[in-house]
């Protein structure tokens, strides 16, 4: 065969190889669809109020009684707790399926509440350790999510 035919065959094989690699990457990259996991948003605090006619919100109590909010620590707990592995975390509240409010109570422990995107409170509780509060919230979210999945079938 001539050099021209070899070049065409090599180019065709190259395109075929690249397309196979691309297809394998698309089909086996994550195992689960990113949108198939419920998304949790950690609320920085509970008190917001409408500020203007445009419907934007203002944080009313941003002082947290002299304590820093533990939002980053809560996200860290969500990523590392085995009870929370089935969820995705997001800091964009518009993408959330569930909202987690967790308030540090000083020496009195932590109080938490979970709501769905409609604002319905699904569960609440308290515990001394932050990790246990996150775990309990994830258990409550998992129970609700399983109920929704069963209802869809």
N, C-alpha and C positions, 0 to 999 in steps of 0.2 A: 504494500500500500504506500501511497505517497505521503509526504510530510503533512500536507494539507488535511488529509483524512485523519491522520493521527491527532493533529491539533483539535479537530472538530470532536473526535471521540473523547479526548482528554478534557476538553471544555465541557462537554455534555456530562461526563462522569463527575467532574468537579461540581457542576450545578446540582446533579442528583445527590451527591454526597452532602453538600451544604444543606439542601432541602430536607434530607433525612435527619441530619443533626438538629435542624431547627424544629422539625416535627416532634422528635423525641423530647426536646427541651420543653415544648409547649404541653405535651401530654403528660409528662412525668415530673414536672417541676415541683408541685406542692402536694399532690395527693388529694387535697380538698380544695374546693372553691373558696376564695377568700371571703366571699359574701355568705357562705353557708354557716359561718360561725357567728353567734350573737356578739354584738359589740357593746362594750361597757365604757361609759364615760364617768370619770370621777369628778364630782362636783366640788369646786373649790370651797364653797360654803352654801348655806341654805337660804340666806336672805337676799332676795333681789326684788326690785320693784320697777315698774315701768317708769321711764324717765321722760319720755317725750312722745309727741304724736307719731313718731316713726316706729314706735314699738320697741326701741332698743331698751336694754336693761342696765341698771346701775347696781353695783354691789353695795348693799346698805351696811353690812357689818364686815368690813374687811380687816379689822384689827385682830380678830381671833383671840381677844383678851390677852394680848401681848405675846401670843404663841404664833409661830409660823405655821401655815397650813402644811399638812403632810402629804400633799397630793403626789409628789414624786415618789415618796416611800410607798404609798398605796399602790401606784402603778407597778413598782418593783415587786411588791407582794403578789399582785395579780399575775405577773409573769412567772413567778417562781413557785407558787402554791400548786400542788397537784390537783386540787379541787377546781382550780381556775384555768387549767390548760385548754379546755374546750372553748374558751372565749377569746375574742380579740379585743385589744384595748385601743382606744382612740382618744385624742385630745380635742377632736372636733365634735361638739355636742350634737350637731345636725346629723351626724352619721350613726348616732347611738341607738341601740335597741333597749338598753337599760342604763339607768343612772344610779350611781352609788354615792351616797352622802355619808361620810365618816368624820365624826367630830371627836377630837381628843379632849377628854374631860379632865385634864390635869392629872392629879393623883387618883382620880376616881375611875379610870379606865376610858374606854372608847364606846361611843354610841354610833350606830349605823342604821341606815334605811336604804332600801332598794325600791326603785319605781320603774315602771315600763315607760315607753315613749309617750304614752297617753297621759302620764302623770299619776297613774294609780299606784299607790304604795303597796308593794307585794309582801314585804317583810321588814322587820326591824329588830334590833336587839342591842346588846352591849356585852363587852368582855374586857378584861384587864389588858390583854395583849392585842396590839394592832393586827398581827398576823391572824389571830383567831377571829377577829371581827371580819377581816377580808375573807377568810375561809367560810364563815357562816353566811356572808352575803353571797358568795359564789354558789354555795349549796342551795340557797333560796332561788337564785337566778336559774340554776340548772333545773330545778324542779318546775319552774314556770316554763322554761324553754322546752322541756320534754313534753309538757302538757300542750304547748302550741304545736309541736311537731306531730303529736298523736292526733290532734284535732284536724290537722291538714290532710291526714291520710284517709 
